[in-house]
Amino acid sequence: MRWDRMRDALHFLADERAFRLRLFGEGTLVGVGVGVVISLFRWLLELTEIYRPIFFAWMREQFPAGFFGWGLFLVAVAWLLARFLAAEPLISGSGIPQVKGILLGRIRMNAQRVLSLKFIGGVLGIGAGMSLGREGPSVQLGSCVGQWCSRLWSRPRTEERFLLTAGSGAGLAAAFNAPLAGVIFCLEEITKSFSPLVLMATVAAAVSSAAVAASILGMDPVFHLEMLPTLPVSAYVWLLLLGAFAGVLGVLFNRVLMFSLEAYRRFPWQGTVKFLLPLFLAFALSFWLPEVLGGGSSLVDTLFRREFALPFLLLLLAAKFAFTMICFGSGVPGGIFLPMLVLGALCGAVFSKCAVAAGLIDPSMTNSLIVYGMAAYFAAVVRSPITGSVLIMEMTGSFHHMLALILVSMAAYLTADVLKGEPVYEMLLDRLLRLRAKLRQTPAHHRVITEFIVGEGSRIDGQKIAGISWPEDCLLVQVRRGETELIPTGPLTLQSGDFVYAMTDEDDIETLEELAQEHIGT
């Protein structure tokens, strides 16, 4: 059986065109499944956004019985979340670091269990008003569908990794009606390489999932706004300042997020009690500051339509920031993607308010700066500026601001880099792997065919194969240089841009990618 699986894994190297065609078909089917799952997930969360304010208003009329009943409900939600996380720790938080760990061979996932518990836990936590987003869970739910399909079709683990990646991109595409952002997110953040095989599966899955979601929920963009005025080139200097402002706040976001996670880990009361704090805080905020509840897409729409005083904008920014830290740090199933974009919008609103008051920009540019703030904050926190720019264009339905979006994103990216800020999902993955190592939750060894690209200036760029310290039991299978197939013999010198296919243990994938990672200044 083992040799049969190895033969299947190597088969695509003999006929890559046929394998790409198969990946396209399988990716399409995975995308359809992901589209259905995420559409149901989105629909339930949108229902909670609609009915939560109505219920709170009714509950105030039924005081004190209504308050007592809601308190009992929150205790039940906290108890369920604690049971879910005890049964499956991988459903905690966003889900994107978990997907990255699976692709690196460092984590194993039970797709059916994660899919069901993450789905229900996400609806309960986000639906109760926590400041969490649906995008991270959607990425993880999509990866579960991809893995489940692979196992259903008895595909080798090499192929399963492509389908799992495709499902991840499809999840983001369906969550935000953003198929292009789903594809780029997989290439820029999940795999960090431009693989033709990953591209083939992911494009098919992202497009089909977005089409399914659009047919079920409609094609409206996530944020509803009128046509934005184009910022004149003479005003681009303010984009650099906005990017720097968002970059500083983005670095602060990542550092406080890690502090919150560690504070909860040392919290003396774990389990049910730990989840009661964010749940009851959401209940209190429903009376005093309901704008910060939930993911926050309605708040962004409100920023586009109404003008707020600067003190209230600063209050919203501080409250949304703190509430997001408290909610995500607890480990409730939910992402930071959408709250992060809302914080970016508030950054843009605060910056534009100050700039207008100082007479630096025209008030008509306010909404544009709110949009640019979202892209800049995303780039500073995630360190994926292209994904952020494309995502904002698709989410707002505005494609006339590409140059400005990329400029402000790069300004935020460079500011975060100067301040030595780390990408949030890399930090979360590193923390996850360290905690699992302490618990000795190491996966069993499995042999897979992995694909990596030789980066310019990497440790293997310009080196002969025989002179490279490869992981133990790693077998190079093939090297592709453009359309040319090369036999990986000892005297062959690797060049930047080469695609290398190797059979190795799954837990050595990360080592191979570090060997091939591009180094600047070498």
Residue pairs with C-beta under 8 A, 6 or more apart in sequence:
5 156
5 157
6 156
6 447
6 503
8 155
8 156
8 159
9 156
9 157
9 158
9 159
9 448
9 449
9 503
10 449
10 477
10 503
11 19
12 18
12 19
12 158
12 159
12 197
13 449
13 477
13 478
13 501
16 197
19 197
20 196
20 197
20 200
23 159
23 162
23 163
23 166
23 197
23 200
23 201
23 204
24 200
24 201
24 203
24 204
25 204
26 149
26 153
26 155
26 159
26 163
26 166
26 201
26 204
27 162
27 163
27 166
27 170
27 200
27 201
27 202
27 203
27 204
27 205
27 208
28 204
28 205
28 208
29 149
29 208
30 145
30 146
30 149
30 163
30 166
30 167
30 170
30 201
30 205
31 166
31 167
31 170
31 173
31 204
31 205
31 206
31 207
31 208
31 209
31 212
32 208
32 209
32 212
33 145
33 149
34 141
34 142
34 145
34 146
34 167
34 170
34 171
34 174
34 205
34 209
34 212
35 170
35 174
35 208
35 209
35 210
35 211
35 212
35 213
35 216
36 212
36 216
37 115
37 119
37 141
37 142
37 145
38 138
38 141
38 142
38 170
38 171
38 174
38 175
38 209
38 213
39 174
39 212
39 213
39 216
39 217
41 119
41 122
41 123
41 134
41 137
41 138
41 141
41 175
42 134
42 174
42 175
42 213
42 217
43 216
43 217
44 123
44 127
45 122
45 123
45 126
45 127
45 134
45 295
48 123
48 126
48 127
48 128
48 294
49 294
49 298
52 127
52 129
52 286
52 293
52 294
53 286
53 290
56 286
56 287
56 290
58 66
59 66
59 67
59 69
59 70
60 66
60 287
70 283
71 280
71 283
74 128
74 276
74 279
74 280
74 283
75 272
75 276
77 124
77 125
77 128
77 275
77 279
78 272
78 273
78 274
78 275
78 276
78 279
79 272
80 120
80 121
80 124
81 121
81 124
81 125
81 272
81 275
81 332
81 333
82 271
82 272
82 274
82 275
84 91
84 117
84 120
84 121
84 333
85 91
85 92
85 121
85 331
86 271
87 113
87 117
88 110
88 113
88 114
88 117
88 118
90 98
90 107
90 109
90 114
91 114
91 117
91 118
91 121
91 140
91 333
92 331
92 332
92 333
93 136
93 328
93 331
93 332
93 333
93 334
93 335
93 428
94 136
94 137
94 139
94 140
94 328
94 334
94 335
94 336
94 337
94 425
94 428
95 118
95 136
95 137
95 139
95 140
95 141
95 143
95 333
95 335
96 136
96 139
96 140
96 168
96 189
96 190
96 335
96 425
96 428
97 425
97 428
97 429
97 432
98 107
98 109
98 140
98 432
99 139
99 140
99 143
99 164
99 168
99 190
100 190
100 425
100 429
101 107
101 429
101 432
101 433
102 108
102 109
102 143
102 164
103 161
103 164
103 165
103 190
103 191
103 509
104 506
104 507
104 509
104 510
104 513
105 443
105 446
105 448
105 505
105 506
105 507
105 508
105 509
105 510
106 433
106 436
106 443
106 506
106 507
106 510
107 432
107 433
107 436
107 443
108 443
108 444
109 143
109 144
109 147
111 143
111 144
111 145
111 147
111 148
111 151
112 144
112 148
114 140
114 144
115 141
115 144
115 145
115 148
117 333
118 137
118 140
118 141
118 144
118 333
119 137
119 141
121 332
121 333
122 132
122 134
122 137
122 333
122 334
125 132
125 327
125 332
125 333
125 334
126 132
126 133
126 134
126 294
126 295
126 334
128 279
128 282
129 282
129 283
129 285
129 286
129 293
129 294
130 278
130 279
130 282
130 293
130 294
130 327
130 332
130 334
131 282
131 292
131 293
131 294
131 295
131 296
131 320
131 323
131 324
131 326
131 327
131 328
131 339
132 295
132 324
132 327
132 328
132 332
132 333
132 334
132 335
132 336
132 338
132 339
133 295
133 334
133 335
133 336
133 337
133 338
133 339
133 340
134 175
134 295
134 334
134 335
134 338
135 171
135 172
135 175
135 176
135 335
135 337
135 338
136 334
136 335
136 336
136 337
137 333
137 334
137 335
138 171
138 172
138 174
138 175
138 335
139 168
139 171
139 172
139 175
139 335
140 168
140 171
141 171
142 167
142 168
142 169
142 170
142 171
142 172
142 174
142 205
142 209
143 164
143 165
143 167
143 168
143 171
144 167
145 167
145 170
145 171
146 160
146 163
146 164
146 165
146 166
146 167
146 168
146 170
146 205
147 160
147 163
147 164
147 167
149 163
149 167
150 159
150 160
150 163
150 164
151 160
155 163
156 448
156 449
157 446
157 447
157 448
157 506
158 448
158 449
158 450
161 448
161 450
162 197
162 198
162 201
163 201
165 186
165 190
165 191
165 198
165 201
165 202
166 186
166 198
166 201
166 202
166 204
166 205
166 206
167 205
168 185
168 186
168 190
169 182
169 183
169 185
169 186
169 190
169 202
169 205
169 206
170 182
170 202
170 205
170 206
170 208
170 209
170 210
171 182
171 209
172 178
172 181
172 182
172 185
172 206
173 179
173 181
173 182
173 183
173 205
173 206
173 207
173 209
173 210
173 213
174 182
174 209
174 210
174 212
174 213
176 182
176 222
176 391
176 394
176 395
177 210
177 213
177 214
177 219
177 220
177 221
177 222
177 394
177 395
178 210
178 390
178 391
178 394
178 395
179 206
179 207
179 209
179 210
179 394
180 206
180 390
180 394
181 387
181 390
181 391
181 394
181 395
182 202
182 206
182 209
182 210
183 199
183 202
183 203
183 206
184 386
184 387
184 390
185 384
185 387
185 391
186 198
186 202
187 193
187 194
187 195
187 198
187 199
187 202
188 384
188 386
188 387
189 382
189 384
189 387
189 425
191 198
192 513
193 451
193 452
193 453
194 453
195 451
195 453
195 499
197 451
221 394
221 395
221 396
221 397
222 297
222 395
222 396
223 297
223 300
223 301
223 304
223 395
223 396
224 301
224 304
225 301
225 304
225 367
225 371
225 396
225 398
226 304
226 367
227 398
228 367
228 368
228 371
228 396
228 398
228 400
228 401
229 364
229 365
229 367
229 368
230 368
230 400
230 401
230 404
231 239
231 365
231 368
231 372
231 401
231 404
235 361
235 365
236 404
236 407
238 355
238 360
238 361
238 369
239 372
239 404
239 407
239 408
239 411
240 407
240 408
240 411
241 351
242 347
242 348
242 351
242 369
242 372
242 373
242 376
242 408
242 411
243 376
243 379
243 407
243 408
243 409
243 410
243 411
243 412
243 413
243 414
243 415
244 411
244 412
244 415
245 347
245 351
245 376
246 344
246 347
246 348
246 373
246 376
246 377
246 379
246 380
246 408
246 412
246 415
247 376
247 379
247 380
247 411
247 412
247 413
247 414
247 415
247 416
247 419
247 421
248 380
248 415
248 419
249 343
249 347
249 377
249 380
250 376
250 377
250 379
250 380
250 381
250 412
250 416
250 421
251 380
251 415
251 416
251 419
251 421
253 321
253 340
253 343
253 377
253 380
253 381
253 424
254 381
254 421
254 422
254 423
254 424
254 427
255 421
256 321
256 325
257 325
257 328
257 329
257 336
257 424
257 427
258 427
258 431
259 325
260 325
260 326
260 328
260 329
261 328
261 329
261 331
261 431
263 329
264 274
264 329
264 330
264 331
267 274
274 330
274 331
275 330
275 332
277 326
277 330
278 323
278 326
278 327
278 330
278 332
281 323
281 326
282 293
282 323
282 327
285 292
285 293
285 319
285 323
286 293
289 315
289 316
289 319
291 299
291 302
291 316
292 299
292 316
292 319
292 320
292 323
295 338
295 339
295 342
296 320
296 338
296 339
296 341
296 342
297 338
297 342
299 316
299 320
299 342
299 345
300 341
300 342
300 345
300 370
300 374
303 345
303 346
303 349
303 370
304 367
304 370
307 366
308 316
308 349
310 350
310 353
310 354
310 357
313 346
313 349
313 350
313 353
314 350
316 346
317 343
317 346
317 347
317 350
320 339
320 342
320 343
320 346
321 343
324 336
324 339
324 340
324 343
327 334
328 334
328 336
328 339
336 381
336 424
340 377
340 378
340 381
340 382
341 374
341 377
341 378
341 392
341 395
343 377
344 373
344 374
344 375
344 376
344 377
344 378
345 370
345 371
345 373
345 374
346 373
347 373
347 376
347 377
348 369
348 370
348 371
348 372
348 373
348 374
348 376
349 366
349 369
349 370
349 373
351 369
351 373
352 361
352 365
352 366
352 369
352 370
353 366
355 361
355 369
356 362
356 363
356 366
361 369
368 401
368 404
371 392
371 396
371 398
371 401
371 405
372 401
372 404
372 405
372 408
373 408
374 388
374 392
375 385
375 388
375 389
375 391
375 392
375 405
375 408
375 409
375 412
376 388
376 408
376 409
376 411
376 412
377 412
378 384
378 387
378 388
378 391
378 392
378 409
379 385
379 388
379 389
379 408
379 409
379 410
379 412
379 413
379 416
380 412
380 413
380 415
380 416
380 421
381 416
381 423
381 424
382 388
382 423
382 424
382 425
383 413
383 416
383 417
383 421
383 422
383 423
383 424
383 426
384 423
385 406
385 409
385 410
385 412
385 413
386 406
386 409
388 405
388 409
389 402
389 405
389 406
389 409
392 405
393 399
393 401
393 402
393 405
436 442
442 507
443 506
443 507
445 505
445 506
445 507
446 505
446 506
447 503
447 504
447 505
447 506
448 503
448 504
448 505
448 506
448 509
449 477
449 501
449 502
449 503
450 501
450 502
450 503
450 504
450 509
450 512
451 499
451 500
451 501
452 499
452 500
452 502
452 512
452 513
452 516
453 497
453 498
453 499
453 500
453 516
454 460
454 461
454 494
454 495
454 496
454 497
454 498
454 500
454 516
455 461
455 496
455 516
455 517
455 518
455 519
456 496
456 497
456 518
456 519
457 496
457 518
457 519
457 520
457 521
457 522
458 496
458 515
458 516
458 517
458 518
458 519
459 468
459 515
459 516
459 519
460 468
460 494
460 515
460 516
461 494
461 495
461 496
462 493
462 494
462 495
463 493
463 494
464 490
464 491
464 492
464 493
464 494
465 476
465 488
465 489
465 490
465 491
465 492
465 493
465 494
466 490
466 491
468 494
468 515
470 476
470 502
470 512
470 515
471 504
471 505
471 508
471 511
471 512
472 508
473 504
473 505
474 502
474 503
474 504
474 508
474 512
475 502
475 503
475 504
476 488
476 500
476 501
476 502
477 488
477 501
477 502
477 503
478 485
478 486
478 487
478 488
478 500
478 501
479 485
479 486
479 487
479 488
479 492
479 494
479 498
479 499
479 500
479 501
480 486
480 498
480 499
480 500
480 501
481 495
481 497
481 498
481 499
486 492
488 500
494 500
496 518
500 516
502 512
504 512
